[in-house]
Amino acid sequence: MPAYVVPELCLGCGACAEICPKKAIIVLLKRARVDIELCDDCEECIFICPNGAITGG
């Protein structure tokens, strides 16, 4: 399952968007958002998030 963002934990730092190999994550209004059509569930964003704001399905 694709990754998803826990909004109350996300600070919009952009680390997840920078590391995503599929460019499936963007930061809008200081919150990361995952495009589930592009996400291939590599989980790199989960491991890089300093706030634990991204989780797998």
PDB file of N, CA, C and O in Angstrom, chain B, residues numbered from 101:
ATOM      1  N   MET B 101       0.835  -1.186   0.000  1.00  0.00           N
ATOM      2  CA  MET B 101       0.000   0.000   0.000  1.00  0.00           C
ATOM      3  C   MET B 101       0.873   1.241   0.000  1.00  0.00           C
ATOM      4  O   MET B 101       1.977   1.228   0.544  1.00  0.00           O
ATOM      5  N   PRO B 102       0.387   2.302  -0.603  1.00  0.00           N
ATOM      6  CA  PRO B 102       1.162   3.546  -0.636  1.00  0.00           C
ATOM      7  C   PRO B 102       1.322   4.163   0.749  1.00  0.00           C
ATOM      8  O   PRO B 102       0.551   3.894   1.671  1.00  0.00           O
ATOM      9  N   ALA B 103       2.328   4.980   0.859  1.00  0.00           N
ATOM     10  CA  ALA B 103       2.557   5.714   2.096  1.00  0.00           C
ATOM     11  C   ALA B 103       1.488   6.787   2.253  1.00  0.00           C
ATOM     12  O   ALA B 103       0.901   7.240   1.271  1.00  0.00           O
ATOM     13  N   TYR B 104       1.243   7.183   3.479  1.00  0.00           N
ATOM     14  CA  TYR B 104       0.352   8.309   3.705  1.00  0.00           C
ATOM     15  C   TYR B 104       0.879   9.161   4.847  1.00  0.00           C
ATOM     16  O   TYR B 104       1.660   8.700   5.679  1.00  0.00           O
ATOM     17  N   VAL B 105       0.439  10.405   4.871  1.00  0.00           N
ATOM     18  CA  VAL B 105       0.928  11.402   5.818  1.00  0.00           C
ATOM     19  C   VAL B 105      -0.059  11.549   6.971  1.00  0.00           C
ATOM     20  O   VAL B 105      -1.271  11.622   6.767  1.00  0.00           O
ATOM     21  N   VAL B 106       0.482  11.589   8.180  1.00  0.00           N
ATOM     22  CA  VAL B 106      -0.310  11.902   9.365  1.00  0.00           C
ATOM     23  C   VAL B 106      -0.206  13.426   9.526  1.00  0.00           C
ATOM     24  O   VAL B 106       0.807  13.928  10.013  1.00  0.00           O
ATOM     25  N   PRO B 107      -1.247  14.160   9.118  1.00  0.00           N
ATOM     26  CA  PRO B 107      -1.137  15.625   9.037  1.00  0.00           C
ATOM     27  C   PRO B 107      -0.719  16.323  10.329  1.00  0.00           C
ATOM     28  O   PRO B 107       0.031  17.297  10.288  1.00  0.00           O
ATOM     29  N   GLU B 108      -1.191  15.841  11.460  1.00  0.00           N
ATOM     30  CA  GLU B 108      -0.855  16.524  12.709  1.00  0.00           C
ATOM     31  C   GLU B 108       0.609  16.356  13.106  1.00  0.00           C
ATOM     32  O   GLU B 108       1.088  17.071  13.986  1.00  0.00           O
ATOM     33  N   LEU B 109       1.328  15.432  12.479  1.00  0.00           N
ATOM     34  CA  LEU B 109       2.749  15.242  12.768  1.00  0.00           C
ATOM     35  C   LEU B 109       3.663  15.911  11.741  1.00  0.00           C
ATOM     36  O   LEU B 109       4.836  16.161  12.021  1.00  0.00           O
ATOM     37  N   CYS B 110       3.132  16.198  10.565  1.00  0.00           N
ATOM     38  CA  CYS B 110       3.943  16.748   9.477  1.00  0.00           C
ATOM     39  C   CYS B 110       4.211  18.233   9.693  1.00  0.00           C
ATOM     40  O   CYS B 110       3.296  19.021   9.932  1.00  0.00           O
ATOM     41  N   LEU B 111       5.495  18.597   9.603  1.00  0.00           N
ATOM     42  CA  LEU B 111       5.894  19.998   9.726  1.00  0.00           C
ATOM     43  C   LEU B 111       6.257  20.620   8.374  1.00  0.00           C
ATOM     44  O   LEU B 111       6.641  21.788   8.307  1.00  0.00           O
ATOM     45  N   GLY B 112       6.135  19.840   7.307  1.00  0.00           N
ATOM     46  CA  GLY B 112       6.401  20.355   5.972  1.00  0.00           C
ATOM     47  C   GLY B 112       7.859  20.601   5.666  1.00  0.00           C
ATOM     48  O   GLY B 112       8.177  21.491   4.877  1.00  0.00           O
ATOM     49  N   CYS B 113       8.754  19.840   6.268  1.00  0.00           N
ATOM     50  CA  CYS B 113      10.195  20.064   6.065  1.00  0.00           C
ATOM     51  C   CYS B 113      10.651  19.705   4.651  1.00  0.00           C
ATOM     52  O   CYS B 113      11.640  20.254   4.164  1.00  0.00           O
ATOM     53  N   GLY B 114       9.938  18.786   3.988  1.00  0.00           N
ATOM     54  CA  GLY B 114      10.270  18.428   2.615  1.00  0.00           C
ATOM     55  C   GLY B 114      11.284  17.317   2.450  1.00  0.00           C
ATOM     56  O   GLY B 114      11.623  16.970   1.319  1.00  0.00           O
ATOM     57  N   ALA B 115      11.783  16.745   3.538  1.00  0.00           N
ATOM     58  CA  ALA B 115      12.771  15.668   3.436  1.00  0.00           C
ATOM     59  C   ALA B 115      12.213  14.490   2.637  1.00  0.00           C
ATOM     60  O   ALA B 115      12.928  13.885   1.838  1.00  0.00           O
ATOM     61  N   CYS B 116      10.963  14.173   2.848  1.00  0.00           N
ATOM     62  CA  CYS B 116      10.330  13.057   2.146  1.00  0.00           C
ATOM     63  C   CYS B 116      10.238  13.325   0.642  1.00  0.00           C
ATOM     64  O   CYS B 116      10.487  12.433  -0.169  1.00  0.00           O
ATOM     65  N   ALA B 117       9.883  14.547   0.281  1.00  0.00           N
ATOM     66  CA  ALA B 117       9.761  14.904  -1.131  1.00  0.00           C
ATOM     67  C   ALA B 117      11.121  14.850  -1.826  1.00  0.00           C
ATOM     68  O   ALA B 117      11.215  14.451  -2.987  1.00  0.00           O
ATOM     69  N   GLU B 118      12.156  15.247  -1.121  1.00  0.00           N
ATOM     70  CA  GLU B 118      13.498  15.228  -1.698  1.00  0.00           C
ATOM     71  C   GLU B 118      13.998  13.821  -1.965  1.00  0.00           C
ATOM     72  O   GLU B 118      14.686  13.589  -2.959  1.00  0.00           O
ATOM     73  N   ILE B 119      13.664  12.879  -1.094  1.00  0.00           N
ATOM     74  CA  ILE B 119      14.201  11.530  -1.221  1.00  0.00           C
ATOM     75  C   ILE B 119      13.352  10.616  -2.110  1.00  0.00           C
ATOM     76  O   ILE B 119      13.835   9.575  -2.553  1.00  0.00           O
ATOM     77  N   CYS B 120      12.120  10.981  -2.371  1.00  0.00           N
ATOM     78  CA  CYS B 120      11.211  10.110  -3.123  1.00  0.00           C
ATOM     79  C   CYS B 120      11.704   9.884  -4.556  1.00  0.00           C
ATOM     80  O   CYS B 120      11.799  10.837  -5.330  1.00  0.00           O
ATOM     81  N   PRO B 121      12.018   8.635  -4.916  1.00  0.00           N
ATOM     82  CA  PRO B 121      12.532   8.365  -6.257  1.00  0.00           C
ATOM     83  C   PRO B 121      11.484   8.530  -7.353  1.00  0.00           C
ATOM     84  O   PRO B 121      11.839   8.730  -8.515  1.00  0.00           O
ATOM     85  N   LYS B 122      10.221   8.451  -7.011  1.00  0.00           N
ATOM     86  CA  LYS B 122       9.136   8.578  -7.989  1.00  0.00           C
ATOM     87  C   LYS B 122       8.535   9.979  -8.022  1.00  0.00           C
ATOM     88  O   LYS B 122       7.622  10.247  -8.803  1.00  0.00           O
ATOM     89  N   LYS B 123       9.047  10.878  -7.170  1.00  0.00           N
ATOM     90  CA  LYS B 123       8.515  12.247  -7.061  1.00  0.00           C
ATOM     91  C   LYS B 123       7.016  12.215  -6.775  1.00  0.00           C
ATOM     92  O   LYS B 123       6.240  12.992  -7.331  1.00  0.00           O
ATOM     93  N   ALA B 124       6.634  11.300  -5.898  1.00  0.00           N
ATOM     94  CA  ALA B 124       5.230  11.108  -5.542  1.00  0.00           C
ATOM     95  C   ALA B 124       4.795  11.987  -4.381  1.00  0.00           C
ATOM     96  O   ALA B 124       3.624  11.973  -4.001  1.00  0.00           O
ATOM     97  N   ILE B 125       5.723  12.752  -3.812  1.00  0.00           N
ATOM     98  CA  ILE B 125       5.398  13.577  -2.648  1.00  0.00           C
ATOM     99  C   ILE B 125       5.686  15.038  -2.958  1.00  0.00           C
ATOM    100  O   ILE B 125       6.742  15.386  -3.486  1.00  0.00           O
ATOM    101  N   ILE B 126       4.731  15.871  -2.621  1.00  0.00           N
ATOM    102  CA  ILE B 126       4.918  17.307  -2.731  1.00  0.00           C
ATOM    103  C   ILE B 126       4.549  17.926  -1.386  1.00  0.00           C
ATOM    104  O   ILE B 126       3.825  17.324  -0.593  1.00  0.00           O
ATOM    105  N   VAL B 127       5.048  19.121  -1.139  1.00  0.00           N
ATOM    106  CA  VAL B 127       4.706  19.842   0.084  1.00  0.00           C
ATOM    107  C   VAL B 127       3.883  21.059  -0.315  1.00  0.00           C
ATOM    108  O   VAL B 127       4.348  21.928  -1.052  1.00  0.00           O
ATOM    109  N   LEU B 128       2.658  21.103   0.183  1.00  0.00           N
ATOM    110  CA  LEU B 128       1.746  22.212  -0.063  1.00  0.00           C
ATOM    111  C   LEU B 128       1.223  22.716   1.269  1.00  0.00           C
ATOM    112  O   LEU B 128       0.827  21.929   2.129  1.00  0.00           O
ATOM    113  N   LEU B 129       1.223  24.012   1.436  1.00  0.00           N
ATOM    114  CA  LEU B 129       0.717  24.622   2.664  1.00  0.00           C
ATOM    115  C   LEU B 129       1.342  23.998   3.914  1.00  0.00           C
ATOM    116  O   LEU B 129       0.664  23.734   4.907  1.00  0.00           O
ATOM    117  N   LYS B 130       2.652  23.772   3.833  1.00  0.00           N
ATOM    118  CA  LYS B 130       3.439  23.232   4.945  1.00  0.00           C
ATOM    119  C   LYS B 130       3.032  21.829   5.365  1.00  0.00           C
ATOM    120  O   LYS B 130       3.185  21.460   6.529  1.00  0.00           O
ATOM    121  N   ARG B 131       2.511  21.042   4.421  1.00  0.00           N
ATOM    122  CA  ARG B 131       2.155  19.649   4.686  1.00  0.00           C
ATOM    123  C   ARG B 131       2.525  18.809   3.465  1.00  0.00           C
ATOM    124  O   ARG B 131       2.270  19.200   2.326  1.00  0.00           O
ATOM    125  N   ALA B 132       3.126  17.659   3.722  1.00  0.00           N
ATOM    126  CA  ALA B 132       3.455  16.737   2.644  1.00  0.00           C
ATOM    127  C   ALA B 132       2.185  16.040   2.174  1.00  0.00           C
ATOM    128  O   ALA B 132       1.272  15.769   2.954  1.00  0.00           O
ATOM    129  N   ARG B 133       2.157  15.763   0.892  1.00  0.00           N
ATOM    130  CA  ARG B 133       1.034  15.036   0.310  1.00  0.00           C
ATOM    131  C   ARG B 133       1.583  13.987  -0.636  1.00  0.00           C
ATOM    132  O   ARG B 133       2.488  14.256  -1.426  1.00  0.00           O
ATOM    133  N   VAL B 134       1.017  12.774  -0.547  1.00  0.00           N
ATOM    134  CA  VAL B 134       1.489  11.648  -1.355  1.00  0.00           C
ATOM    135  C   VAL B 134       0.509  11.406  -2.491  1.00  0.00           C
ATOM    136  O   VAL B 134      -0.695  11.283  -2.268  1.00  0.00           O
ATOM    137  N   ASP B 135       1.033  11.340  -3.710  1.00  0.00           N
ATOM    138  CA  ASP B 135       0.228  10.965  -4.870  1.00  0.00           C
ATOM    139  C   ASP B 135       0.230   9.441  -4.930  1.00  0.00           C
ATOM    140  O   ASP B 135       1.230   8.833  -5.312  1.00  0.00           O
ATOM    141  N   ILE B 136      -0.875   8.833  -4.560  1.00  0.00           N
ATOM    142  CA  ILE B 136      -0.913   7.375  -4.461  1.00  0.00           C
ATOM    143  C   ILE B 136      -0.782   6.688  -5.824  1.00  0.00           C
ATOM    144  O   ILE B 136      -0.468   5.500  -5.892  1.00  0.00           O
ATOM    145  N   GLU B 137      -1.020   7.425  -6.894  1.00  0.00           N
ATOM    146  CA  GLU B 137      -0.840   6.865  -8.239  1.00  0.00           C
ATOM    147  C   GLU B 137       0.644   6.709  -8.567  1.00  0.00           C
ATOM    148  O   GLU B 137       1.019   5.802  -9.309  1.00  0.00           O
ATOM    149  N   LEU B 138       1.480   7.573  -8.029  1.00  0.00           N
ATOM    150  CA  LEU B 138       2.916   7.535  -8.308  1.00  0.00           C
ATOM    151  C   LEU B 138       3.705   6.720  -7.287  1.00  0.00           C
ATOM    152  O   LEU B 138       4.756   6.170  -7.616  1.00  0.00           O
ATOM    153  N   CYS B 139       3.214   6.637  -6.062  1.00  0.00           N
ATOM    154  CA  CYS B 139       3.929   5.951  -4.987  1.00  0.00           C
ATOM    155  C   CYS B 139       4.067   4.466  -5.297  1.00  0.00           C
ATOM    156  O   CYS B 139       3.089   3.798  -5.630  1.00  0.00           O
ATOM    157  N   ASP B 140       5.303   3.952  -5.182  1.00  0.00           N
ATOM    158  CA  ASP B 140       5.524   2.519  -5.411  1.00  0.00           C
ATOM    159  C   ASP B 140       5.832   1.771  -4.111  1.00  0.00           C
ATOM    160  O   ASP B 140       6.306   0.636  -4.141  1.00  0.00           O
ATOM    161  N   ASP B 141       5.563   2.410  -2.977  1.00  0.00           N
ATOM    162  CA  ASP B 141       5.704   1.785  -1.660  1.00  0.00           C
ATOM    163  C   ASP B 141       7.137   1.361  -1.345  1.00  0.00           C
ATOM    164  O   ASP B 141       7.368   0.291  -0.780  1.00  0.00           O
ATOM    165  N   CYS B 142       8.094   2.210  -1.714  1.00  0.00           N
ATOM    166  CA  CYS B 142       9.500   1.901  -1.427  1.00  0.00           C
ATOM    167  C   CYS B 142       9.839   2.159   0.040  1.00  0.00           C
ATOM    168  O   CYS B 142      10.815   1.614   0.555  1.00  0.00           O
ATOM    169  N   GLU B 143       9.043   2.985   0.712  1.00  0.00           N
ATOM    170  CA  GLU B 143       9.174   3.309   2.134  1.00  0.00           C
ATOM    171  C   GLU B 143      10.371   4.179   2.493  1.00  0.00           C
ATOM    172  O   GLU B 143      10.662   4.348   3.677  1.00  0.00           O
ATOM    173  N   GLU B 144      11.066   4.731   1.520  1.00  0.00           N
ATOM    174  CA  GLU B 144      12.194   5.613   1.824  1.00  0.00           C
ATOM    175  C   GLU B 144      11.741   6.835   2.604  1.00  0.00           C
ATOM    176  O   GLU B 144      12.454   7.305   3.491  1.00  0.00           O
ATOM    177  N   CYS B 145      10.572   7.349   2.283  1.00  0.00           N
ATOM    178  CA  CYS B 145      10.049   8.532   2.969  1.00  0.00           C
ATOM    179  C   CYS B 145       9.748   8.244   4.438  1.00  0.00           C
ATOM    180  O   CYS B 145       9.909   9.113   5.296  1.00  0.00           O
ATOM    181  N   ILE B 146       9.314   7.030   4.714  1.00  0.00           N
ATOM    182  CA  ILE B 146       8.998   6.648   6.097  1.00  0.00           C
ATOM    183  C   ILE B 146      10.250   6.729   6.956  1.00  0.00           C
ATOM    184  O   ILE B 146      10.206   7.214   8.086  1.00  0.00           O
ATOM    185  N   PHE B 147      11.357   6.255   6.420  1.00  0.00           N
ATOM    186  CA  PHE B 147      12.599   6.215   7.182  1.00  0.00           C
ATOM    187  C   PHE B 147      13.279   7.580   7.307  1.00  0.00           C
ATOM    188  O   PHE B 147      14.015   7.817   8.265  1.00  0.00           O
ATOM    189  N   ILE B 148      13.041   8.472   6.352  1.00  0.00           N
ATOM    190  CA  ILE B 148      13.714   9.778   6.377  1.00  0.00           C
ATOM    191  C   ILE B 148      12.955  10.825   7.194  1.00  0.00           C
ATOM    192  O   ILE B 148      13.551  11.812   7.626  1.00  0.00           O
ATOM    193  N   CYS B 149      11.667  10.631   7.411  1.00  0.00           N
ATOM    194  CA  CYS B 149      10.857  11.648   8.102  1.00  0.00           C
ATOM    195  C   CYS B 149      11.312  11.808   9.545  1.00  0.00           C
ATOM    196  O   CYS B 149      11.255  10.850  10.316  1.00  0.00           O
ATOM    197  N   PRO B 150      11.767  13.006   9.928  1.00  0.00           N
ATOM    198  CA  PRO B 150      12.247  13.209  11.294  1.00  0.00           C
ATOM    199  C   PRO B 150      11.145  13.246  12.348  1.00  0.00           C
ATOM    200  O   PRO B 150      11.422  13.160  13.545  1.00  0.00           O
ATOM    201  N   ASN B 151       9.896  13.372  11.903  1.00  0.00           N
ATOM    202  CA  ASN B 151       8.776  13.479  12.832  1.00  0.00           C
ATOM    203  C   ASN B 151       7.879  12.245  12.865  1.00  0.00           C
ATOM    204  O   ASN B 151       6.897  12.211  13.607  1.00  0.00           O
ATOM    205  N   GLY B 152       8.207  11.240  12.071  1.00  0.00           N
ATOM    206  CA  GLY B 152       7.371  10.044  12.040  1.00  0.00           C
ATOM    207  C   GLY B 152       6.003  10.327  11.444  1.00  0.00           C
ATOM    208  O   GLY B 152       5.022   9.672  11.797  1.00  0.00           O
ATOM    209  N   ALA B 153       5.929  11.301  10.539  1.00  0.00           N
ATOM    210  CA  ALA B 153       4.649  11.732   9.991  1.00  0.00           C
ATOM    211  C   ALA B 153       4.187  10.908   8.796  1.00  0.00           C
ATOM    212  O   ALA B 153       3.057  11.065   8.334  1.00  0.00           O
ATOM    213  N   ILE B 154       5.048  10.037   8.296  1.00  0.00           N
ATOM    214  CA  ILE B 154       4.668   9.223   7.140  1.00  0.00           C
ATOM    215  C   ILE B 154       4.678   7.767   7.570  1.00  0.00           C
ATOM    216  O   ILE B 154       5.595   7.301   8.246  1.00  0.00           O
ATOM    217  N   THR B 155       3.647   7.074   7.163  1.00  0.00           N
ATOM    218  CA  THR B 155       3.511   5.685   7.508  1.00  0.00           C
ATOM    219  C   THR B 155       3.031   4.893   6.306  1.00  0.00           C
ATOM    220  O   THR B 155       2.481   5.459   5.361  1.00  0.00           O
ATOM    221  N   GLY B 156       3.236   3.598   6.340  1.00  0.00           N
ATOM    222  CA  GLY B 156       2.766   2.735   5.262  1.00  0.00           C
ATOM    223  C   GLY B 156       1.341   2.313   5.516  1.00  0.00           C
ATOM    224  O   GLY B 156       0.812   2.460   6.618  1.00  0.00           O
ATOM    225  N   GLY B 157       0.733   1.788   4.477  1.00  0.00           N
ATOM    226  CA  GLY B 157      -0.651   1.368   4.579  1.00  0.00           C
ATOM    227  C   GLY B 157      -0.768   0.124   5.353  1.00  0.00           C
ATOM    228  O   GLY B 157      -1.874  -0.383   5.543  1.00  0.00           O
TER     229      GLY B 157
END
